[in-house]
């Protein structure tokens, strides 16, 4: 079995290398294929192979993106720095410097620090892959339709997994072995043969099963399923036919929204609200007065919900961990950070590191790279928002609105969730954010018109 899995690794690496060299949109399709099937393959083979094989297999998709980006940079020469991207480069440079400073100067072990570096480079890697991938406007339209198809397939598989197969399916294929061997879980932390993140205690204080689907990752599934709904909501695919009546895409939209809600992820509820608010603002669905009132209601409700969680949360729910992770991250950050691998729920789970800073990406970020690195990272993302807003003012493209919702939504979610940034769940969101900044897409579209 080890030799067979090694052949799978070599074959997958070869395909990934071919796509990386071409650096076209087909590479993103292969990336999504790996996201969908990577974990289920790893689970099935886990008991027969050493952890190193699983690790190599799981990072092939990222290696592909890195190779594609490096080859593109080498082929096209030096990065041009002008007034438009000067601040962007400055903030990015400061962030990268603080990352590597804290990679070298850290009390954490090598595996913890490298794993943390991997998570913190995901937004940068995927945004620049999106910015530099070869794609035209026609390919972009097909790309969006295929993303919706991807979300539909993932939803259908999720419903089958949740309502027909159940936990017994994961037990039979050896998920508990995978959880202990690869995810760093302990046997006594498993619940009904699966990891506790397959369930949530945040609603009514009782364990509720979440839709997990074939990815074996409920939060990643939630983001990937909602992406299809998001594309339709932002106008990437029309909801009406030529006669002005609702078409089949409306049924798809409802199906995907319901499926994403079945993940029972608080991040999805936040994303749905932000999608409506951002689209209402740019598309002028509501008068400015009503929009301000709706925004105020959302903010008050959000603040009240957070306050209620702090006041009433018990040890069986995770909401308090999200908030304390954020606050602890700020309080322990310092100016230049405590070193990579010293915070973050993913690092803690996979390496056994102890930390009071978990369940908040921003909290873990500030704790590890300090105020200087954390502020630089946030400013880098704000520069992306500024660029997208400028593009929308010029081209009025719905693809830009899609990217804006992706970016703003993730920025809000990463405040309270460490898993809001992951190559599995939101890597494709960051790729879309980068793609939306390719001016050529909108110029091609104008020429066609």
C-alpha positions, 0 to 999 in steps of 0.5 A: 500500500505504501508503494501504491500511495507513493505512486499516487504522490508522484503522479499527482506531483507530475500533474501539478507541475504541468499545471504550474508551468502553464499557469492557466485557469485549469490549474485552479480546477486541479487545485479545487479537485485536490481540495475536494478529494485530498482528505478522503484519500488521505483518510483511506490510506492513513493506517497503511502509510507513514505520516510523512507521505500524508503530509507531502500529499496534502501540500502538493496543491500549495507547492503547485501554486508557489511554483506557478508564482515563482515561474511567472515572476522569473518569466516576466522579470522584476516587479514594477513598483509605481505610485499605485502599488508602492504602499502595497509593496511596503506593507507586504515587505514589512509583513514578510520581514516580520514573518521571517524574523519570528520564524528564526527567533521563536521558542517554538519547535521547527514543525510548529513555526513552519506550520504557522508560516504556512497558514500566514502565507496563504492570503499572500500566496493566493492573492498573487496567484490570482493576480498573475494567472493567465485568464481572459474575460471569457474564461473568467465567465466559465470559471464562475459557472464551474465554481457554482457547479463545484459548490453544488456537487459538494452540497449534494455529497454533503447531504448524502454524508450527513443524512444517509452515511452519518458518522458510521461512514467515517468510522468505517474508513478509519477517520479516528486513525487519521484524526490522531495520526495527522490532525493531532487529536487525542482518542479521548477528544473524539466524539462519536468516532469523529473530531468534535468539529463535526458537531457544534454546541453553540446552538441550544447547548446540545450537540448538533451535527454539521454538514461535513461533506467529502472534504472532512472539514466542516468549515472549509465545506461551509465556505466552498458551498457558500461561494456558489451562492455568493457568485449568484448573489453578486450577479456573476450569474443572472437570476433572470431569463430574457423575459425577466422571470426567475430562472433555474439559478434561483433554485440553485441559490436557495439550495446552496444557501440552505446547504451552507447554513447546514454547516452551522458555521457562524462565519456563514451567517456573517458572510450572508449579512455582509453580502446583502449589505455590500451588494445593497450599497454598490448596487443601490438596492436600498436608499442610503437612509435605509441602508444606514439603518440596516447596517446599524441594526447589523452592528448592534445585533453583532455586538449584542450577540458577542456580549451574550456569548461572553456572558453566557458561554459555558465550556461546551461551546467554542464562542468564548474561545474565539473572543478570548483568543482575540483579546489574548492575542492583542494583550500578548503581542508586543511590538515585534511578536513572540515567534511563529508557532506560539499561537493558533488553534491549528498549530496547537492541535497539530503539534501539541503546543500550549497557548492561550491564544487560539480560535482567532486568526487576527489574535494569533497573528498579532501574538506571533508577529507583533503589532508591526507585523499585524498592522502591516498585514491588515494594511496590505488587505486594506490596499486590496480593498482600495484597489478593488473599489477603484476598479469598480468605479471605473468598470462597474464589474460584478466580478469586483463586487464578488471579490470585495465581498470575499475580502471584507467577509474574510477580514471580519471572520478572521477576527473571531475564527482561526480557521477563516484563513485556510488553503482548503476553505478560503484559498479560492476566495483569495485567488478570486480577490487577486483575479479581480485585480487583473485590469485586462479582464475588464478591458477585454470585456469592453472590447467585446461589447 
